[in-house]
Amino acid sequence: MPEVDTPPTLEDVFNQARRTATGEIKPPDINSDDRYLVLVTPGRMLMHRPCPPAGSMSPSQVSSMERLIPSGIKRDVAVIAYTELRAVTADLAKAIPFAGLLMGIAYIGHAVWIFEGHPSALAAGCSEADLLLVDGGMLPYLTDNWIKIASSVMRHKEIYVHDRATYKLTQVGEK
């Protein structure tokens, strides 16, 4: 778990991340039609990672994403993964092995924001999420009651852990 800043405006940081991920707020570096991931760094800076341009993903890739999370109902997806600035800047796919999956989810229209899952930010980061995806590599760094905390603030209590070895998602419930 990286060291994190805990500003008194932490709720505001995550509110802005959610509003940016849904497209309600457009960052100046993003074209109006672009989809993107919103990363909340441990320093509580927001980074925007653009998805492939609209219409550029193959129909089979889009179909695969649609089977996973159909785009008919837009979902707000919180993600717990390693968001240390140097790591995600150097190689996003190495820092977050399922970054391609997250790009696909955002590409088809879902809002995706990513943070590290630090105990000080767990509730704020999961607030209002319909779905939570967790990098299995971050599990050892989460608090024992992370599922309970996360599900208590989510709109829908749908939580999955991504296994780095198998690239499979496993649904988890409240402990």
C-alpha positions as CSV (number, residue, x, y, z in Angstrom):
1,M,0.0,0.0,0.0
2,P,1.5,3.3,-1.0
3,E,1.6,6.2,1.5
4,V,-1.3,8.5,0.8
5,D,-2.3,12.1,1.4
6,T,-5.4,12.5,3.6
7,P,-6.6,16.0,2.8
8,P,-9.6,17.4,4.6
9,T,-11.3,17.6,1.2
10,L,-11.0,13.8,0.5
11,E,-14.8,13.5,-0.1
12,D,-14.5,16.3,-2.6
13,V,-11.6,14.6,-4.4
14,F,-13.7,11.4,-4.9
15,N,-16.9,13.4,-5.8
16,Q,-14.9,15.1,-8.6
17,A,-13.4,11.7,-9.7
18,R,-17.0,10.2,-9.9
19,R,-18.4,13.3,-11.7
20,T,-15.4,13.3,-14.1
21,A,-15.7,9.5,-14.8
22,T,-19.4,9.9,-15.6
23,G,-18.7,12.8,-18.0
24,E,-20.5,15.4,-15.9
25,I,-17.2,17.3,-15.6
26,K,-15.0,17.3,-18.7
27,P,-11.2,17.6,-18.0
28,P,-9.5,20.2,-20.2
29,D,-7.2,17.5,-21.7
30,I,-10.0,15.3,-23.0
31,N,-12.0,15.8,-26.2
32,S,-15.8,15.8,-25.7
33,D,-16.4,12.4,-27.3
34,D,-13.5,10.6,-25.6
35,R,-14.0,8.0,-22.9
36,Y,-11.4,7.6,-20.2
37,L,-10.4,6.1,-16.9
38,V,-10.0,8.4,-13.9
39,L,-7.2,7.5,-11.6
40,V,-6.9,8.9,-8.1
41,T,-3.3,8.9,-7.1
42,P,-2.0,8.4,-3.5
43,G,-1.3,12.2,-3.6
44,R,-5.0,12.7,-4.5
45,M,-4.4,14.1,-7.9
46,L,-6.8,13.0,-10.7
47,M,-5.3,11.5,-13.8
48,H,-7.2,10.8,-17.0
49,R,-6.3,7.9,-19.2
50,P,-8.0,7.9,-22.5
51,C,-9.7,4.8,-23.9
52,P,-9.4,3.9,-27.5
53,P,-11.2,6.4,-29.8
54,A,-14.9,5.7,-30.4
55,G,-15.5,3.1,-33.1
56,S,-11.9,1.8,-32.9
57,M,-12.5,-1.4,-30.9
58,S,-13.4,-4.5,-32.8
59,P,-16.9,-5.8,-32.6
60,S,-15.7,-8.9,-30.9
61,Q,-14.0,-6.9,-28.2
62,V,-17.1,-4.7,-27.7
63,S,-19.2,-7.9,-27.5
64,S,-16.9,-9.3,-24.9
65,M,-17.3,-6.2,-22.7
66,E,-21.1,-6.2,-23.3
67,R,-21.3,-9.8,-22.0
68,L,-19.3,-8.8,-18.9
69,I,-21.2,-5.5,-18.1
70,P,-24.0,-4.7,-20.6
71,S,-24.0,-1.0,-21.5
72,G,-27.8,-0.7,-21.7
73,I,-27.7,0.5,-18.1
74,K,-24.7,2.7,-17.3
75,R,-22.8,1.6,-14.3
76,D,-20.5,3.5,-11.9
77,V,-17.5,1.2,-11.4
78,A,-15.0,1.8,-8.5
79,V,-11.7,0.0,-8.8
80,I,-9.1,-0.7,-6.2
81,A,-5.7,-1.1,-7.8
82,Y,-2.1,0.2,-7.6
83,T,-2.3,3.9,-8.6
84,E,1.2,5.2,-7.5
85,L,2.0,8.0,-9.9
86,R,5.4,6.8,-11.2
87,A,4.1,3.2,-11.7
88,V,0.9,4.2,-13.7
89,T,2.9,6.8,-15.7
90,A,5.7,4.3,-16.6
91,D,3.5,1.4,-17.5
92,L,-0.3,1.3,-16.7
93,A,-0.7,-2.3,-17.7
94,K,2.1,-3.4,-15.3
95,A,0.7,-1.4,-12.4
96,I,-2.8,-2.5,-13.1
97,P,-2.8,-5.9,-15.0
98,F,-6.4,-5.6,-15.9
99,A,-6.2,-2.0,-17.3
100,G,-7.3,-3.3,-20.7
101,L,-10.4,-4.7,-19.2
102,L,-11.1,-1.4,-17.4
103,M,-10.5,0.5,-20.7
104,G,-13.1,-1.7,-22.4
105,I,-15.6,-1.2,-19.6
106,A,-15.2,2.6,-19.9
107,Y,-15.1,2.4,-23.8
108,I,-18.7,1.0,-23.8
109,G,-19.9,3.8,-21.6
110,H,-19.5,2.9,-18.0
111,A,-17.9,5.4,-15.5
112,V,-14.6,4.0,-14.1
113,W,-12.5,5.5,-11.3
114,I,-9.5,3.8,-9.7
115,F,-7.9,4.3,-6.4
116,E,-5.6,2.3,-4.1
117,G,-8.1,1.3,-1.3
118,H,-6.3,2.9,1.6
119,P,-8.4,2.7,4.8
120,S,-8.7,6.5,4.9
121,A,-10.2,6.6,1.4
122,L,-12.1,3.3,1.2
123,A,-15.6,4.6,2.0
124,A,-15.1,7.8,-0.1
125,G,-13.7,5.8,-3.0
126,C,-16.5,3.2,-3.1
127,S,-19.3,5.6,-2.4
128,E,-22.1,5.5,-5.0
129,A,-20.5,2.7,-6.9
130,D,-22.7,0.1,-8.6
131,L,-19.8,-2.3,-8.9
132,L,-16.4,-2.7,-7.3
133,L,-13.5,-4.4,-9.0
134,V,-10.4,-5.2,-6.8
135,D,-6.9,-6.1,-8.0
136,G,-6.1,-9.3,-6.1
137,G,-2.6,-8.0,-5.7
138,M,-4.0,-5.3,-3.4
139,L,-5.8,-7.7,-1.1
140,P,-3.0,-8.0,1.4
141,Y,-3.0,-4.3,1.9
142,L,-6.7,-3.8,2.5
143,T,-8.2,-3.7,6.0
144,D,-9.8,-6.9,7.3
145,N,-13.3,-5.4,7.0
146,W,-12.9,-3.8,3.6
147,I,-15.9,-5.7,2.1
148,K,-18.2,-4.5,4.8
149,I,-16.9,-0.9,4.5
150,A,-17.1,-0.8,0.7
151,S,-20.6,-2.5,0.5
152,S,-22.0,-0.1,3.2
153,V,-21.6,2.9,0.8
154,M,-22.2,1.3,-2.6
155,R,-25.5,1.6,-4.4
156,H,-25.3,-2.1,-5.4
157,K,-23.2,-4.5,-3.4
158,E,-21.5,-6.2,-6.4
159,I,-17.8,-6.8,-5.6
160,Y,-15.3,-8.8,-7.7
161,V,-11.7,-9.7,-7.2
162,H,-9.4,-9.9,-10.2
163,D,-6.9,-12.8,-9.9
164,R,-3.5,-11.7,-11.5
165,A,-2.5,-15.3,-12.2
166,T,-5.6,-16.4,-14.0
167,Y,-7.1,-13.1,-15.1
168,K,-10.5,-14.3,-13.7
169,L,-13.0,-12.3,-11.8
170,T,-14.5,-13.9,-8.6
171,Q,-17.5,-12.4,-6.9
172,V,-17.0,-11.9,-3.2
173,G,-19.7,-11.2,-0.5
174,E,-19.8,-9.6,2.8
175,K,-17.6,-11.2,5.4
